[in-house]
Amino acid sequence: MHEKNAVQVNGKSIEFDNDGFTTDPSLWDEKVAAAIAEDEGIDDISEKHWGIVNFIRDYWKEHDLAPPVRLICKEVGVSVREI
């Protein structure tokens, strides 16, 4: 995130902490992801982007921590350089 503390989606303000994580993960959905991507200069989220996002979210839900980058690469089929 570019030092931004919130994005607006459908009239709702989605707030982020100082590390860029949503303060209320229950508000996250694909529209929020698209707003975040747009804020980061990504106009169109590709299938690879969604693969990465969904893998990380699923892994987090199961393990309560982010997956290692190399595991993301292996599971999603992207290179470390692409990440």
CNS distance restraints for C-alpha pairs under 8 A (distance, minus, plus):
assign (resid   1 and name CA) (resid  20 and name CA) 5.99 0.50 0.50
assign (resid   1 and name CA) (resid  36 and name CA) 7.72 0.50 0.50
assign (resid   1 and name CA) (resid  39 and name CA) 7.59 0.50 0.50
assign (resid   1 and name CA) (resid  40 and name CA) 6.71 0.50 0.50
assign (resid   2 and name CA) (resid  39 and name CA) 7.89 0.50 0.50
assign (resid   2 and name CA) (resid  40 and name CA) 7.39 0.50 0.50
assign (resid   3 and name CA) (resid  18 and name CA) 7.89 0.50 0.50
assign (resid   4 and name CA) (resid  16 and name CA) 7.73 0.50 0.50
assign (resid   5 and name CA) (resid  15 and name CA) 5.60 0.50 0.50
assign (resid   5 and name CA) (resid  16 and name CA) 4.99 0.50 0.50
assign (resid   5 and name CA) (resid  17 and name CA) 6.73 0.50 0.50
assign (resid   5 and name CA) (resid  18 and name CA) 7.55 0.50 0.50
assign (resid   5 and name CA) (resid  20 and name CA) 7.65 0.50 0.50
assign (resid   6 and name CA) (resid  13 and name CA) 6.11 0.50 0.50
assign (resid   6 and name CA) (resid  14 and name CA) 5.18 0.50 0.50
assign (resid   6 and name CA) (resid  15 and name CA) 4.14 0.50 0.50
assign (resid   6 and name CA) (resid  16 and name CA) 5.71 0.50 0.50
assign (resid   7 and name CA) (resid  13 and name CA) 5.73 0.50 0.50
assign (resid   7 and name CA) (resid  14 and name CA) 5.29 0.50 0.50
assign (resid   7 and name CA) (resid  15 and name CA) 6.73 0.50 0.50
assign (resid   7 and name CA) (resid  32 and name CA) 7.88 0.50 0.50
assign (resid   7 and name CA) (resid  35 and name CA) 6.82 0.50 0.50
assign (resid   7 and name CA) (resid  36 and name CA) 7.07 0.50 0.50
assign (resid   8 and name CA) (resid  12 and name CA) 5.52 0.50 0.50
assign (resid   8 and name CA) (resid  13 and name CA) 4.65 0.50 0.50
assign (resid   8 and name CA) (resid  14 and name CA) 6.21 0.50 0.50
assign (resid   8 and name CA) (resid  35 and name CA) 7.64 0.50 0.50
assign (resid   9 and name CA) (resid  13 and name CA) 6.46 0.50 0.50
assign (resid   9 and name CA) (resid  14 and name CA) 7.20 0.50 0.50
assign (resid   9 and name CA) (resid  31 and name CA) 6.99 0.50 0.50
assign (resid   9 and name CA) (resid  32 and name CA) 6.27 0.50 0.50
assign (resid   9 and name CA) (resid  35 and name CA) 6.98 0.50 0.50
assign (resid  14 and name CA) (resid  22 and name CA) 6.95 0.50 0.50
assign (resid  14 and name CA) (resid  23 and name CA) 7.87 0.50 0.50
assign (resid  14 and name CA) (resid  24 and name CA) 7.77 0.50 0.50
assign (resid  14 and name CA) (resid  27 and name CA) 7.19 0.50 0.50
assign (resid  14 and name CA) (resid  32 and name CA) 7.75 0.50 0.50
assign (resid  15 and name CA) (resid  22 and name CA) 5.72 0.50 0.50
assign (resid  15 and name CA) (resid  23 and name CA) 5.80 0.50 0.50
assign (resid  15 and name CA) (resid  24 and name CA) 7.50 0.50 0.50
assign (resid  16 and name CA) (resid  20 and name CA) 5.26 0.50 0.50
assign (resid  16 and name CA) (resid  21 and name CA) 5.13 0.50 0.50
assign (resid  16 and name CA) (resid  22 and name CA) 4.28 0.50 0.50
assign (resid  16 and name CA) (resid  23 and name CA) 5.28 0.50 0.50
assign (resid  17 and name CA) (resid  21 and name CA) 5.48 0.50 0.50
assign (resid  17 and name CA) (resid  22 and name CA) 6.34 0.50 0.50
assign (resid  17 and name CA) (resid  23 and name CA) 6.00 0.50 0.50
assign (resid  22 and name CA) (resid  28 and name CA) 7.77 0.50 0.50
assign (resid  24 and name CA) (resid  28 and name CA) 7.73 0.50 0.50
assign (resid  28 and name CA) (resid  32 and name CA) 5.74 0.50 0.50
assign (resid  28 and name CA) (resid  33 and name CA) 7.27 0.50 0.50
assign (resid  29 and name CA) (resid  33 and name CA) 6.38 0.50 0.50
assign (resid  30 and name CA) (resid  34 and name CA) 6.13 0.50 0.50
assign (resid  31 and name CA) (resid  35 and name CA) 6.23 0.50 0.50
assign (resid  32 and name CA) (resid  36 and name CA) 6.20 0.50 0.50
assign (resid  33 and name CA) (resid  37 and name CA) 6.08 0.50 0.50
assign (resid  34 and name CA) (resid  38 and name CA) 6.05 0.50 0.50
assign (resid  34 and name CA) (resid  43 and name CA) 7.98 0.50 0.50
assign (resid  34 and name CA) (resid  44 and name CA) 7.93 0.50 0.50
assign (resid  34 and name CA) (resid  45 and name CA) 7.03 0.50 0.50
assign (resid  35 and name CA) (resid  39 and name CA) 6.17 0.50 0.50
assign (resid  36 and name CA) (resid  40 and name CA) 6.34 0.50 0.50
assign (resid  37 and name CA) (resid  41 and name CA) 6.34 0.50 0.50
assign (resid  37 and name CA) (resid  42 and name CA) 4.97 0.50 0.50
assign (resid  37 and name CA) (resid  43 and name CA) 6.87 0.50 0.50
assign (resid  37 and name CA) (resid  45 and name CA) 7.30 0.50 0.50
assign (resid  38 and name CA) (resid  42 and name CA) 4.88 0.50 0.50
assign (resid  38 and name CA) (resid  43 and name CA) 5.25 0.50 0.50
assign (resid  38 and name CA) (resid  44 and name CA) 7.93 0.50 0.50
assign (resid  45 and name CA) (resid  49 and name CA) 5.82 0.50 0.50
assign (resid  45 and name CA) (resid  50 and name CA) 6.86 0.50 0.50
assign (resid  46 and name CA) (resid  50 and name CA) 6.39 0.50 0.50
assign (resid  47 and name CA) (resid  51 and name CA) 6.04 0.50 0.50
assign (resid  48 and name CA) (resid  52 and name CA) 6.23 0.50 0.50
assign (resid  48 and name CA) (resid  76 and name CA) 7.51 0.50 0.50
assign (resid  48 and name CA) (resid  78 and name CA) 7.75 0.50 0.50
assign (resid  49 and name CA) (resid  53 and name CA) 6.14 0.50 0.50
assign (resid  50 and name CA) (resid  54 and name CA) 5.85 0.50 0.50
assign (resid  51 and name CA) (resid  55 and name CA) 6.01 0.50 0.50
assign (resid  51 and name CA) (resid  76 and name CA) 6.06 0.50 0.50
assign (resid  52 and name CA) (resid  56 and name CA) 6.14 0.50 0.50
assign (resid  52 and name CA) (resid  72 and name CA) 6.79 0.50 0.50
assign (resid  52 and name CA) (resid  76 and name CA) 6.34 0.50 0.50
assign (resid  53 and name CA) (resid  57 and name CA) 6.17 0.50 0.50
assign (resid  54 and name CA) (resid  58 and name CA) 6.02 0.50 0.50
assign (resid  55 and name CA) (resid  59 and name CA) 5.99 0.50 0.50
assign (resid  55 and name CA) (resid  72 and name CA) 7.10 0.50 0.50
assign (resid  55 and name CA) (resid  75 and name CA) 7.91 0.50 0.50
assign (resid  55 and name CA) (resid  76 and name CA) 7.48 0.50 0.50
assign (resid  56 and name CA) (resid  60 and name CA) 6.00 0.50 0.50
assign (resid  56 and name CA) (resid  66 and name CA) 6.42 0.50 0.50
assign (resid  56 and name CA) (resid  67 and name CA) 6.42 0.50 0.50
assign (resid  56 and name CA) (resid  72 and name CA) 7.39 0.50 0.50
assign (resid  57 and name CA) (resid  61 and name CA) 6.22 0.50 0.50
assign (resid  58 and name CA) (resid  62 and name CA) 6.36 0.50 0.50
assign (resid  59 and name CA) (resid  63 and name CA) 5.93 0.50 0.50
assign (resid  59 and name CA) (resid  64 and name CA) 7.55 0.50 0.50
assign (resid  59 and name CA) (resid  65 and name CA) 7.39 0.50 0.50
assign (resid  59 and name CA) (resid  66 and name CA) 6.77 0.50 0.50
assign (resid  59 and name CA) (resid  67 and name CA) 6.38 0.50 0.50
assign (resid  60 and name CA) (resid  64 and name CA) 4.68 0.50 0.50
assign (resid  60 and name CA) (resid  65 and name CA) 4.96 0.50 0.50
assign (resid  60 and name CA) (resid  66 and name CA) 5.45 0.50 0.50
assign (resid  60 and name CA) (resid  67 and name CA) 7.24 0.50 0.50
assign (resid  61 and name CA) (resid  65 and name CA) 7.93 0.50 0.50
assign (resid  67 and name CA) (resid  71 and name CA) 6.52 0.50 0.50
assign (resid  67 and name CA) (resid  72 and name CA) 6.65 0.50 0.50
assign (resid  68 and name CA) (resid  72 and name CA) 6.53 0.50 0.50
assign (resid  69 and name CA) (resid  73 and name CA) 6.31 0.50 0.50
assign (resid  69 and name CA) (resid  80 and name CA) 7.19 0.50 0.50
assign (resid  69 and name CA) (resid  83 and name CA) 7.87 0.50 0.50
assign (resid  70 and name CA) (resid  74 and name CA) 6.17 0.50 0.50
assign (resid  70 and name CA) (resid  80 and name CA) 6.84 0.50 0.50
assign (resid  71 and name CA) (resid  75 and name CA) 6.01 0.50 0.50
assign (resid  72 and name CA) (resid  76 and name CA) 5.81 0.50 0.50
assign (resid  72 and name CA) (resid  77 and name CA) 7.89 0.50 0.50
assign (resid  72 and name CA) (resid  78 and name CA) 7.79 0.50 0.50
assign (resid  73 and name CA) (resid  77 and name CA) 5.39 0.50 0.50
assign (resid  73 and name CA) (resid  78 and name CA) 4.70 0.50 0.50
assign (resid  73 and name CA) (resid  79 and name CA) 5.58 0.50 0.50
assign (resid  73 and name CA) (resid  80 and name CA) 6.29 0.50 0.50
assign (resid  73 and name CA) (resid  83 and name CA) 7.67 0.50 0.50
assign (resid  74 and name CA) (resid  78 and name CA) 6.91 0.50 0.50
assign (resid  78 and name CA) (resid  82 and name CA) 6.21 0.50 0.50
assign (resid  78 and name CA) (resid  83 and name CA) 7.19 0.50 0.50
assign (resid  79 and name CA) (resid  83 and name CA) 6.58 0.50 0.50
